[in-house]
Amino acid sequence: MTNFPYKLVRDRIPEIIKKAGKTCEIEYLDREHYQQALRDKLIEEAQEAAQANPEDLLSELADLSEVIEALLKTHHISLDTLKQVQSQRQQQRGGFDQQIRLLSVSRDDQSINSNISR
């Protein structure tokens, strides 16, 4: 059975496929396509982390972190810069320590959909 996933994979995946006695076809992406593939991979890994059982959560979060680090690298953003922005956002908007879920926002006694930025 031939499968055409057309997705970004880790560097050693083709080697692992070959060692398993299978063949695969690959291509090397240019910068623009690589950046888009990383964004697609970010969504894939975030979905996997969101659906992971407790035993698999750590490895899924590690995969997600790997994609984030690759995105930072390809956009020439340092991990320190990310941490600074994260700290600023936490100071401005808070963290998630209080475990608050927003149920509704009202104005003039009417419920509305609000444009609260994430």
Backbone as XML, in Angstrom:
<?xml version="1.0"?>
<chain id="A" units="angstrom">
  <residue number="1" name="MET">
    <atom name="N" x="0.845" y="-1.186" z="0.000"/>
    <atom name="CA" x="0.000" y="0.000" z="0.000"/>
    <atom name="C" x="0.884" y="1.240" z="0.000"/>
  </residue>
  <residue number="2" name="THR">
    <atom name="N" x="0.623" y="2.155" z="-0.881"/>
    <atom name="CA" x="1.373" y="3.392" z="-0.980"/>
    <atom name="C" x="0.620" y="4.482" z="-0.246"/>
  </residue>
  <residue number="3" name="ASN">
    <atom name="N" x="1.351" y="5.211" z="0.567"/>
    <atom name="CA" x="0.763" y="6.285" z="1.362"/>
    <atom name="C" x="1.474" y="7.579" z="0.993"/>
  </residue>
  <residue number="4" name="PHE">
    <atom name="N" x="0.726" y="8.651" z="0.783"/>
    <atom name="CA" x="1.294" y="9.940" z="0.406"/>
    <atom name="C" x="0.972" y="10.981" z="1.475"/>
  </residue>
  <residue number="5" name="PRO">
    <atom name="N" x="1.713" y="11.009" z="2.552"/>
    <atom name="CA" x="1.370" y="11.945" z="3.619"/>
    <atom name="C" x="1.717" y="13.400" z="3.324"/>
  </residue>
  <residue number="6" name="TYR">
    <atom name="N" x="2.706" y="13.673" z="2.490"/>
    <atom name="CA" x="3.116" y="15.042" z="2.178"/>
    <atom name="C" x="3.162" y="15.910" z="3.432"/>
  </residue>
  <residue number="7" name="LYS">
    <atom name="N" x="3.912" y="15.451" z="4.413"/>
    <atom name="CA" x="4.034" y="16.229" z="5.638"/>
    <atom name="C" x="5.491" y="16.287" z="6.065"/>
  </residue>
  <residue number="8" name="LEU">
    <atom name="N" x="5.796" y="17.293" z="6.818"/>
    <atom name="CA" x="7.131" y="17.459" z="7.361"/>
    <atom name="C" x="7.406" y="16.351" z="8.365"/>
  </residue>
  <residue number="9" name="VAL">
    <atom name="N" x="8.574" y="15.742" z="8.261"/>
    <atom name="CA" x="8.965" y="14.690" z="9.199"/>
    <atom name="C" x="10.333" y="15.022" z="9.789"/>
  </residue>
  <residue number="10" name="ARG">
    <atom name="N" x="10.615" y="14.379" z="10.900"/>
    <atom name="CA" x="11.935" y="14.546" z="11.530"/>
    <atom name="C" x="13.024" y="14.020" z="10.604"/>
  </residue>
  <residue number="11" name="ASP">
    <atom name="N" x="14.237" y="14.526" z="10.797"/>
    <atom name="CA" x="15.361" y="14.243" z="9.908"/>
    <atom name="C" x="15.672" y="12.759" z="9.739"/>
  </residue>
  <residue number="12" name="ARG">
    <atom name="N" x="15.492" y="11.973" z="10.776"/>
    <atom name="CA" x="15.879" y="10.557" z="10.707"/>
    <atom name="C" x="14.754" y="9.628" z="10.246"/>
  </residue>
  <residue number="13" name="ILE">
    <atom name="N" x="13.572" y="10.161" z="9.988"/>
    <atom name="CA" x="12.439" y="9.318" z="9.597"/>
    <atom name="C" x="12.707" y="8.550" z="8.300"/>
  </residue>
  <residue number="14" name="PRO">
    <atom name="N" x="13.245" y="9.162" z="7.251"/>
    <atom name="CA" x="13.540" y="8.366" z="6.048"/>
    <atom name="C" x="14.487" y="7.188" z="6.333"/>
  </residue>
  <residue number="15" name="GLU">
    <atom name="N" x="15.498" y="7.424" z="7.156"/>
    <atom name="CA" x="16.444" y="6.368" z="7.539"/>
    <atom name="C" x="15.712" y="5.247" z="8.298"/>
  </residue>
  <residue number="16" name="ILE">
    <atom name="N" x="14.835" y="5.604" z="9.195"/>
    <atom name="CA" x="14.088" y="4.621" z="9.977"/>
    <atom name="C" x="13.165" y="3.810" z="9.068"/>
  </residue>
  <residue number="17" name="ILE">
    <atom name="N" x="12.558" y="4.459" z="8.096"/>
    <atom name="CA" x="11.686" y="3.768" z="7.136"/>
    <atom name="C" x="12.497" y="2.755" z="6.338"/>
  </residue>
  <residue number="18" name="LYS">
    <atom name="N" x="13.676" y="3.155" z="5.877"/>
    <atom name="CA" x="14.527" y="2.261" z="5.089"/>
    <atom name="C" x="15.001" y="1.071" z="5.921"/>
  </residue>
  <residue number="19" name="LYS">
    <atom name="N" x="15.349" y="1.295" z="7.179"/>
    <atom name="CA" x="15.784" y="0.200" z="8.058"/>
    <atom name="C" x="14.659" y="-0.789" z="8.310"/>
  </residue>
  <residue number="20" name="ALA">
    <atom name="N" x="13.419" y="-0.328" z="8.172"/>
    <atom name="CA" x="12.257" y="-1.213" z="8.344"/>
    <atom name="C" x="11.949" y="-1.969" z="7.053"/>
  </residue>
  <residue number="21" name="GLY">
    <atom name="N" x="12.796" y="-1.822" z="6.039"/>
    <atom name="CA" x="12.613" y="-2.549" z="4.795"/>
    <atom name="C" x="11.622" y="-1.911" z="3.843"/>
  </residue>
  <residue number="22" name="LYS">
    <atom name="N" x="11.301" y="-0.667" z="4.060"/>
    <atom name="CA" x="10.358" y="0.037" z="3.197"/>
    <atom name="C" x="11.111" y="1.098" z="2.398"/>
  </residue>
  <residue number="23" name="THR">
    <atom name="N" x="10.445" y="1.651" z="1.440"/>
    <atom name="CA" x="11.032" y="2.748" z="0.679"/>
    <atom name="C" x="10.166" y="3.992" z="0.869"/>
  </residue>
  <residue number="24" name="CYS">
    <atom name="N" x="10.776" y="5.117" z="0.646"/>
    <atom name="CA" x="10.028" y="6.364" z="0.741"/>
    <atom name="C" x="10.614" y="7.359" z="-0.255"/>
  </residue>
  <residue number="25" name="GLU">
    <atom name="N" x="9.812" y="8.307" z="-0.610"/>
    <atom name="CA" x="10.241" y="9.380" z="-1.493"/>
    <atom name="C" x="10.184" y="10.664" z="-0.681"/>
  </residue>
  <residue number="26" name="ILE">
    <atom name="N" x="11.218" y="11.478" z="-0.783"/>
    <atom name="CA" x="11.283" y="12.723" z="-0.014"/>
    <atom name="C" x="11.613" y="13.888" z="-0.934"/>
  </residue>
  <residue number="27" name="GLU">
    <atom name="N" x="11.418" y="15.067" z="-0.410"/>
    <atom name="CA" x="11.886" y="16.276" z="-1.074"/>
    <atom name="C" x="12.392" y="17.222" z="0.011"/>
  </residue>
  <residue number="28" name="TYR">
    <atom name="N" x="13.328" y="18.070" z="-0.368"/>
    <atom name="CA" x="13.832" y="19.092" z="0.533"/>
    <atom name="C" x="13.115" y="20.394" z="0.213"/>
  </residue>
  <residue number="29" name="LEU">
    <atom name="N" x="12.618" y="21.030" z="1.243"/>
    <atom name="CA" x="11.801" y="22.226" z="1.065"/>
    <atom name="C" x="12.643" y="23.493" z="1.041"/>
  </residue>
  <residue number="30" name="ASP">
    <atom name="N" x="12.205" y="24.465" z="0.260"/>
    <atom name="CA" x="12.828" y="25.783" z="0.333"/>
    <atom name="C" x="12.315" y="26.473" z="1.601"/>
  </residue>
  <residue number="31" name="ARG">
    <atom name="N" x="12.894" y="27.599" z="1.914"/>
    <atom name="CA" x="12.574" y="28.287" z="3.170"/>
    <atom name="C" x="11.085" y="28.600" z="3.320"/>
  </residue>
  <residue number="32" name="GLU">
    <atom name="N" x="10.467" y="29.128" z="2.269"/>
    <atom name="CA" x="9.052" y="29.501" z="2.339"/>
    <atom name="C" x="8.167" y="28.281" z="2.605"/>
  </residue>
  <residue number="33" name="HIS">
    <atom name="N" x="8.407" y="27.197" z="1.875"/>
    <atom name="CA" x="7.605" y="25.992" z="2.059"/>
    <atom name="C" x="7.908" y="25.323" z="3.401"/>
  </residue>
  <residue number="34" name="TYR">
    <atom name="N" x="9.151" y="25.402" z="3.826"/>
    <atom name="CA" x="9.531" y="24.855" z="5.137"/>
    <atom name="C" x="8.804" y="25.590" z="6.260"/>
  </residue>
  <residue number="35" name="GLN">
    <atom name="N" x="8.761" y="26.910" z="6.183"/>
    <atom name="CA" x="8.073" y="27.680" z="7.215"/>
    <atom name="C" x="6.587" y="27.328" z="7.263"/>
  </residue>
  <residue number="36" name="GLN">
    <atom name="N" x="5.966" y="27.154" z="6.105"/>
    <atom name="CA" x="4.552" y="26.764" z="6.082"/>
    <atom name="C" x="4.373" y="25.343" z="6.597"/>
  </residue>
  <residue number="37" name="ALA">
    <atom name="N" x="5.285" y="24.457" z="6.225"/>
    <atom name="CA" x="5.210" y="23.070" z="6.706"/>
    <atom name="C" x="5.352" y="23.020" z="8.228"/>
  </residue>
  <residue number="38" name="LEU">
    <atom name="N" x="6.189" y="23.880" z="8.783"/>
    <atom name="CA" x="6.330" y="23.947" z="10.243"/>
    <atom name="C" x="5.036" y="24.422" z="10.901"/>
  </residue>
  <residue number="39" name="ARG">
    <atom name="N" x="4.373" y="25.385" z="10.290"/>
    <atom name="CA" x="3.092" y="25.865" z="10.831"/>
    <atom name="C" x="2.047" y="24.750" z="10.786"/>
  </residue>
  <residue number="40" name="ASP">
    <atom name="N" x="2.032" y="24.008" z="9.693"/>
    <atom name="CA" x="1.118" y="22.865" z="9.589"/>
    <atom name="C" x="1.455" y="21.813" z="10.648"/>
  </residue>
  <residue number="41" name="LYS">
    <atom name="N" x="2.749" y="21.571" z="10.843"/>
    <atom name="CA" x="3.203" y="20.592" z="11.841"/>
    <atom name="C" x="2.848" y="21.059" z="13.248"/>
  </residue>
  <residue number="42" name="LEU">
    <atom name="N" x="2.900" y="22.367" z="13.475"/>
    <atom name="CA" x="2.534" y="22.929" z="14.766"/>
    <atom name="C" x="1.087" y="22.569" z="15.111"/>
  </residue>
  <residue number="43" name="ILE">
    <atom name="N" x="0.201" y="22.712" z="14.139"/>
    <atom name="CA" x="-1.203" y="22.364" z="14.348"/>
    <atom name="C" x="-1.343" y="20.868" z="14.608"/>
  </residue>
  <residue number="44" name="GLU">
    <atom name="N" x="-0.657" y="20.062" z="13.803"/>
    <atom name="CA" x="-0.711" y="18.602" z="13.968"/>
    <atom name="C" x="-0.259" y="18.194" z="15.374"/>
  </residue>
  <residue number="45" name="GLU">
    <atom name="N" x="0.879" y="18.720" z="15.790"/>
    <atom name="CA" x="1.424" y="18.345" z="17.101"/>
    <atom name="C" x="0.568" y="18.884" z="18.245"/>
  </residue>
  <residue number="46" name="ALA">
    <atom name="N" x="0.006" y="20.077" z="18.082"/>
    <atom name="CA" x="-0.876" y="20.624" z="19.118"/>
    <atom name="C" x="-2.126" y="19.761" z="19.270"/>
  </residue>
  <residue number="47" name="GLN">
    <atom name="N" x="-2.677" y="19.297" z="18.151"/>
    <atom name="CA" x="-3.845" y="18.418" z="18.215"/>
    <atom name="C" x="-3.501" y="17.102" z="18.894"/>
  </residue>
  <residue number="48" name="GLU">
    <atom name="N" x="-2.331" y="16.558" z="18.583"/>
    <atom name="CA" x="-1.905" y="15.309" z="19.219"/>
    <atom name="C" x="-1.715" y="15.502" z="20.721"/>
  </residue>
  <residue number="49" name="ALA">
    <atom name="N" x="-1.132" y="16.626" z="21.113"/>
    <atom name="CA" x="-0.948" y="16.901" z="22.539"/>
    <atom name="C" x="-2.297" y="17.074" z="23.233"/>
  </residue>
  <residue number="50" name="ALA">
    <atom name="N" x="-3.218" y="17.755" z="22.573"/>
    <atom name="CA" x="-4.539" y="17.991" z="23.163"/>
    <atom name="C" x="-5.302" y="16.690" z="23.362"/>
  </residue>
  <residue number="51" name="GLN">
    <atom name="N" x="-5.063" y="15.705" z="22.513"/>
    <atom name="CA" x="-5.782" y="14.444" z="22.582"/>
    <atom name="C" x="-5.014" y="13.343" z="23.308"/>
  </residue>
  <residue number="52" name="ALA">
    <atom name="N" x="-3.793" y="13.637" z="23.732"/>
    <atom name="CA" x="-2.938" y="12.613" z="24.339"/>
    <atom name="C" x="-3.474" y="12.159" z="25.691"/>
  </residue>
  <residue number="53" name="ASN">
    <atom name="N" x="-3.281" y="10.874" z="25.960"/>
    <atom name="CA" x="-3.596" y="10.381" z="27.296"/>
    <atom name="C" x="-2.464" y="10.805" z="28.234"/>
  </residue>
  <residue number="54" name="PRO">
    <atom name="N" x="-2.675" y="10.738" z="29.532"/>
    <atom name="CA" x="-1.656" y="11.221" z="30.471"/>
    <atom name="C" x="-0.271" y="10.586" z="30.281"/>
  </residue>
  <residue number="55" name="GLU">
    <atom name="N" x="-0.227" y="9.328" z="29.857"/>
    <atom name="CA" x="1.064" y="8.652" z="29.682"/>
    <atom name="C" x="1.844" y="9.192" z="28.483"/>
  </residue>
  <residue number="56" name="ASP">
    <atom name="N" x="1.144" y="9.686" z="27.474"/>
    <atom name="CA" x="1.796" y="10.174" z="26.254"/>
    <atom name="C" x="1.944" y="11.689" z="26.203"/>
  </residue>
  <residue number="57" name="LEU">
    <atom name="N" x="1.377" y="12.389" z="27.169"/>
    <atom name="CA" x="1.366" y="13.848" z="27.122"/>
    <atom name="C" x="2.764" y="14.443" z="27.056"/>
  </residue>
  <residue number="58" name="LEU">
    <atom name="N" x="3.680" y="13.947" z="27.864"/>
    <atom name="CA" x="5.026" y="14.525" z="27.898"/>
    <atom name="C" x="5.722" y="14.406" z="26.547"/>
  </residue>
  <residue number="59" name="SER">
    <atom name="N" x="5.649" y="13.244" z="25.913"/>
    <atom name="CA" x="6.317" y="13.089" z="24.614"/>
    <atom name="C" x="5.641" y="13.956" z="23.550"/>
  </residue>
  <residue number="60" name="GLU">
    <atom name="N" x="4.328" y="14.105" z="23.622"/>
    <atom name="CA" x="3.636" y="14.968" z="22.657"/>
    <atom name="C" x="4.005" y="16.433" z="22.872"/>
  </residue>
  <residue number="61" name="LEU">
    <atom name="N" x="4.131" y="16.846" z="24.126"/>
    <atom name="CA" x="4.565" y="18.219" z="24.409"/>
    <atom name="C" x="6.000" y="18.443" z="23.953"/>
  </residue>
  <residue number="62" name="ALA">
    <atom name="N" x="6.839" y="17.417" z="24.072"/>
    <atom name="CA" x="8.219" y="17.518" z="23.581"/>
    <atom name="C" x="8.236" y="17.713" z="22.067"/>
  </residue>
  <residue number="63" name="ASP">
    <atom name="N" x="7.363" y="16.980" z="21.360"/>
    <atom name="CA" x="7.262" y="17.153" z="19.907"/>
    <atom name="C" x="6.807" y="18.563" z="19.564"/>
  </residue>
  <residue number="64" name="LEU">
    <atom name="N" x="5.832" y="19.057" z="20.293"/>
    <atom name="CA" x="5.323" y="20.412" z="20.073"/>
    <atom name="C" x="6.430" y="21.442" z="20.312"/>
  </residue>
  <residue number="65" name="SER">
    <atom name="N" x="7.181" y="21.250" z="21.374"/>
    <atom name="CA" x="8.292" y="22.150" z="21.686"/>
    <atom name="C" x="9.350" y="22.131" z="20.583"/>
  </residue>
  <residue number="66" name="GLU">
    <atom name="N" x="9.608" y="20.959" z="20.035"/>
    <atom name="CA" x="10.577" y="20.832" z="18.943"/>
    <atom name="C" x="10.154" y="21.657" z="17.726"/>
  </residue>
  <residue number="67" name="VAL">
    <atom name="N" x="8.872" y="21.617" z="17.407"/>
    <atom name="CA" x="8.361" y="22.384" z="16.276"/>
    <atom name="C" x="8.446" y="23.885" z="16.572"/>
  </residue>
  <residue number="68" name="ILE">
    <atom name="N" x="8.113" y="24.282" z="17.792"/>
    <atom name="CA" x="8.204" y="25.693" z="18.166"/>
    <atom name="C" x="9.646" y="26.176" z="18.044"/>
  </residue>
  <residue number="69" name="GLU">
    <atom name="N" x="10.585" y="25.377" z="18.513"/>
    <atom name="CA" x="11.996" y="25.763" z="18.418"/>
    <atom name="C" x="12.447" y="25.873" z="16.959"/>
  </residue>
  <residue number="70" name="ALA">
    <atom name="N" x="11.966" y="24.985" z="16.103"/>
    <atom name="CA" x="12.316" y="25.055" z="14.675"/>
    <atom name="C" x="11.722" y="26.312" z="14.036"/>
  </residue>
  <residue number="71" name="LEU">
    <atom name="N" x="10.488" y="26.646" z="14.417"/>
    <atom name="CA" x="9.870" y="27.878" z="13.906"/>
    <atom name="C" x="10.658" y="29.106" z="14.355"/>
  </residue>
  <residue number="72" name="LEU">
    <atom name="N" x="11.053" y="29.127" z="15.604"/>
    <atom name="CA" x="11.861" y="30.245" z="16.102"/>
    <atom name="C" x="13.149" y="30.369" z="15.298"/>
  </residue>
  <residue number="73" name="LYS">
    <atom name="N" x="13.801" y="29.249" z="15.075"/>
    <atom name="CA" x="15.084" y="29.247" z="14.364"/>
    <atom name="C" x="14.925" y="29.759" z="12.931"/>
  </residue>
  <residue number="74" name="THR">
    <atom name="N" x="13.919" y="29.273" z="12.220"/>
    <atom name="CA" x="13.748" y="29.684" z="10.826"/>
    <atom name="C" x="13.314" y="31.138" z="10.686"/>
  </residue>
  <residue number="75" name="HIS">
    <atom name="N" x="12.730" y="31.698" z="11.748"/>
    <atom name="CA" x="12.341" y="33.110" z="11.736"/>
    <atom name="C" x="13.371" y="33.989" z="12.464"/>
  </residue>
  <residue number="76" name="HIS">
    <atom name="N" x="14.496" y="33.400" z="12.823"/>
    <atom name="CA" x="15.591" y="34.116" z="13.485"/>
    <atom name="C" x="15.137" y="34.783" z="14.785"/>
  </residue>
  <residue number="77" name="ILE">
    <atom name="N" x="14.369" y="34.044" z="15.571"/>
    <atom name="CA" x="13.907" y="34.522" z="16.879"/>
    <atom name="C" x="14.566" y="33.646" z="17.938"/>
  </residue>
  <residue number="78" name="SER">
    <atom name="N" x="15.192" y="34.277" z="18.904"/>
    <atom name="CA" x="15.862" y="33.503" z="19.944"/>
    <atom name="C" x="14.861" y="33.016" z="20.986"/>
  </residue>
  <residue number="79" name="LEU">
    <atom name="N" x="15.234" y="31.948" z="21.664"/>
    <atom name="CA" x="14.404" y="31.426" z="22.750"/>
    <atom name="C" x="14.284" y="32.464" z="23.865"/>
  </residue>
  <residue number="80" name="ASP">
    <atom name="N" x="15.352" y="33.233" z="24.085"/>
    <atom name="CA" x="15.301" y="34.305" z="25.086"/>
    <atom name="C" x="14.260" y="35.364" z="24.716"/>
  </residue>
  <residue number="81" name="THR">
    <atom name="N" x="14.183" y="35.710" z="23.434"/>
    <atom name="CA" x="13.191" y="36.679" z="22.983"/>
    <atom name="C" x="11.785" y="36.141" z="23.212"/>
  </residue>
  <residue number="82" name="LEU">
    <atom name="N" x="11.574" y="34.874" z="22.893"/>
    <atom name="CA" x="10.276" y="34.251" z="23.147"/>
    <atom name="C" x="9.928" y="34.324" z="24.629"/>
  </residue>
  <residue number="83" name="LYS">
    <atom name="N" x="10.877" y="34.004" z="25.484"/>
    <atom name="CA" x="10.633" y="34.033" z="26.930"/>
    <atom name="C" x="10.318" y="35.448" z="27.412"/>
  </residue>
  <residue number="84" name="GLN">
    <atom name="N" x="10.977" y="36.451" z="26.831"/>
    <atom name="CA" x="10.697" y="37.841" z="27.199"/>
    <atom name="C" x="9.274" y="38.233" z="26.819"/>
  </residue>
  <residue number="85" name="VAL">
    <atom name="N" x="8.863" y="37.884" z="25.615"/>
    <atom name="CA" x="7.508" y="38.202" z="25.165"/>
    <atom name="C" x="6.490" y="37.435" z="26.001"/>
  </residue>
  <residue number="86" name="GLN">
    <atom name="N" x="6.791" y="36.188" z="26.299"/>
    <atom name="CA" x="5.907" y="35.377" z="27.143"/>
    <atom name="C" x="5.748" y="36.027" z="28.515"/>
  </residue>
  <residue number="87" name="SER">
    <atom name="N" x="6.835" y="36.498" z="29.090"/>
    <atom name="CA" x="6.794" y="37.151" z="30.396"/>
    <atom name="C" x="5.987" y="38.442" z="30.341"/>
  </residue>
  <residue number="88" name="GLN">
    <atom name="N" x="6.178" y="39.226" z="29.284"/>
    <atom name="CA" x="5.413" y="40.466" z="29.122"/>
    <atom name="C" x="3.923" y="40.183" z="29.019"/>
  </residue>
  <residue number="89" name="ARG">
    <atom name="N" x="3.571" y="39.187" z="28.232"/>
    <atom name="CA" x="2.149" y="38.844" z="28.070"/>
    <atom name="C" x="1.567" y="38.345" z="29.388"/>
  </residue>
  <residue number="90" name="GLN">
    <atom name="N" x="2.365" y="37.608" z="30.128"/>
    <atom name="CA" x="1.894" y="37.114" z="31.422"/>
    <atom name="C" x="1.691" y="38.276" z="32.397"/>
  </residue>
  <residue number="91" name="GLN">
    <atom name="N" x="2.580" y="39.249" z="32.381"/>
    <atom name="CA" x="2.421" y="40.411" z="33.253"/>
    <atom name="C" x="1.198" y="41.230" z="32.866"/>
  </residue>
  <residue number="92" name="GLN">
    <atom name="N" x="0.966" y="41.377" z="31.565"/>
    <atom name="CA" x="-0.160" y="42.178" z="31.085"/>
    <atom name="C" x="-1.503" y="41.477" z="31.263"/>
  </residue>
  <residue number="93" name="ARG">
    <atom name="N" x="-1.547" y="40.175" z="30.999"/>
    <atom name="CA" x="-2.818" y="39.458" z="30.947"/>
    <atom name="C" x="-2.941" y="38.354" z="31.991"/>
  </residue>
  <residue number="94" name="GLY">
    <atom name="N" x="-1.836" y="38.049" z="32.666"/>
    <atom name="CA" x="-1.846" y="36.966" z="33.640"/>
    <atom name="C" x="-1.487" y="35.649" z="32.987"/>
  </residue>
  <residue number="95" name="GLY">
    <atom name="N" x="-1.400" y="34.633" z="33.824"/>
    <atom name="CA" x="-1.107" y="33.282" z="33.327"/>
    <atom name="C" x="-2.376" y="32.453" z="33.346"/>
  </residue>
  <residue number="96" name="PHE">
    <atom name="N" x="-2.202" y="31.195" z="33.643"/>
    <atom name="CA" x="-3.348" y="30.286" z="33.706"/>
    <atom name="C" x="-3.428" y="29.606" z="35.065"/>
  </residue>
  <residue number="97" name="ASP">
    <atom name="N" x="-2.732" y="30.160" z="36.051"/>
    <atom name="CA" x="-2.661" y="29.549" z="37.378"/>
    <atom name="C" x="-4.011" y="29.454" z="38.075"/>
  </residue>
  <residue number="98" name="GLN">
    <atom name="N" x="-4.885" y="30.415" z="37.828"/>
    <atom name="CA" x="-6.169" y="30.440" z="38.534"/>
    <atom name="C" x="-7.234" y="29.573" z="37.866"/>
  </residue>
  <residue number="99" name="GLN">
    <atom name="N" x="-6.898" y="28.986" z="36.733"/>
    <atom name="CA" x="-7.779" y="28.024" z="36.061"/>
    <atom name="C" x="-9.158" y="28.611" z="35.742"/>
  </residue>
  <residue number="100" name="ILE">
    <atom name="N" x="-9.163" y="29.819" z="35.202"/>
    <atom name="CA" x="-10.401" y="30.551" z="34.909"/>
    <atom name="C" x="-10.904" y="30.192" z="33.510"/>
  </residue>
  <residue number="101" name="ARG">
    <atom name="N" x="-12.186" y="29.874" z="33.408"/>
    <atom name="CA" x="-12.839" y="29.682" z="32.107"/>
    <atom name="C" x="-13.858" y="30.799" z="31.926"/>
  </residue>
  <residue number="102" name="LEU">
    <atom name="N" x="-13.744" y="31.544" z="30.846"/>
    <atom name="CA" x="-14.672" y="32.624" z="30.534"/>
    <atom name="C" x="-15.955" y="32.029" z="29.971"/>
  </residue>
  <residue number="103" name="LEU">
    <atom name="N" x="-17.065" y="32.338" z="30.594"/>
    <atom name="CA" x="-18.352" y="31.784" z="30.164"/>
    <atom name="C" x="-19.132" y="32.732" z="29.277"/>
  </residue>
  <residue number="104" name="SER">
    <atom name="N" x="-19.054" y="34.019" z="29.544"/>
    <atom name="CA" x="-19.759" y="34.979" z="28.697"/>
    <atom name="C" x="-19.218" y="36.366" z="28.971"/>
  </residue>
  <residue number="105" name="VAL">
    <atom name="N" x="-19.533" y="37.275" z="28.062"/>
    <atom name="CA" x="-19.206" y="38.690" z="28.207"/>
    <atom name="C" x="-20.485" y="39.447" z="27.873"/>
  </residue>
  <residue number="106" name="SER">
    <atom name="N" x="-20.863" y="40.399" z="28.705"/>
    <atom name="CA" x="-22.110" y="41.143" z="28.487"/>
    <atom name="C" x="-21.850" y="42.634" z="28.440"/>
  </residue>
  <residue number="107" name="ARG">
    <atom name="N" x="-22.725" y="43.322" z="27.696"/>
    <atom name="CA" x="-22.707" y="44.777" z="27.659"/>
    <atom name="C" x="-24.173" y="45.200" z="27.569"/>
  </residue>
  <residue number="108" name="ASP">
    <atom name="N" x="-24.554" y="46.148" z="28.365"/>
    <atom name="CA" x="-25.932" y="46.636" z="28.369"/>
    <atom name="C" x="-26.938" y="45.491" z="28.503"/>
  </residue>
  <residue number="109" name="ASP">
    <atom name="N" x="-26.659" y="44.562" z="29.396"/>
    <atom name="CA" x="-27.545" y="43.437" z="29.696"/>
    <atom name="C" x="-27.787" y="42.509" z="28.511"/>
  </residue>
  <residue number="110" name="GLN">
    <atom name="N" x="-26.902" y="42.511" z="27.512"/>
    <atom name="CA" x="-27.020" y="41.589" z="26.392"/>
    <atom name="C" x="-25.709" y="40.825" z="26.253"/>
  </residue>
  <residue number="111" name="SER">
    <atom name="N" x="-25.818" y="39.553" z="26.028"/>
    <atom name="CA" x="-24.628" y="38.747" z="25.758"/>
    <atom name="C" x="-24.143" y="39.077" z="24.361"/>
  </residue>
  <residue number="112" name="ILE">
    <atom name="N" x="-22.828" y="39.204" z="24.224"/>
    <atom name="CA" x="-22.235" y="39.494" z="22.914"/>
    <atom name="C" x="-21.014" y="38.616" z="22.708"/>
  </residue>
  <residue number="113" name="ASN">
    <atom name="N" x="-20.632" y="38.447" z="21.485"/>
    <atom name="CA" x="-19.360" y="37.841" z="21.179"/>
    <atom name="C" x="-18.330" y="38.950" z="21.215"/>
  </residue>
  <residue number="114" name="SER">
    <atom name="N" x="-17.359" y="38.820" z="22.074"/>
    <atom name="CA" x="-16.391" y="39.876" z="22.263"/>
    <atom name="C" x="-15.105" y="39.581" z="21.512"/>
  </residue>
  <residue number="115" name="ASN">
    <atom name="N" x="-14.405" y="40.617" z="21.116"/>
    <atom name="CA" x="-13.108" y="40.487" z="20.487"/>
    <atom name="C" x="-12.029" y="40.574" z="21.547"/>
  </residue>
  <residue number="116" name="ILE">
    <atom name="N" x="-11.954" y="39.596" z="22.398"/>
    <atom name="CA" x="-10.899" y="39.550" z="23.406"/>
    <atom name="C" x="-9.693" y="38.882" z="22.763"/>
  </residue>
  <residue number="117" name="SER">
    <atom name="N" x="-8.591" y="39.601" z="22.661"/>
    <atom name="CA" x="-7.425" y="39.018" z="22.027"/>
    <atom name="C" x="-6.828" y="37.953" z="22.923"/>
  </residue>
  <residue number="118" name="ARG">
    <atom name="N" x="-6.277" y="36.958" z="22.272"/>
    <atom name="CA" x="-5.694" y="35.829" z="22.985"/>
    <atom name="C" x="-4.375" y="36.240" z="23.537"/>
  </residue>
</chain>
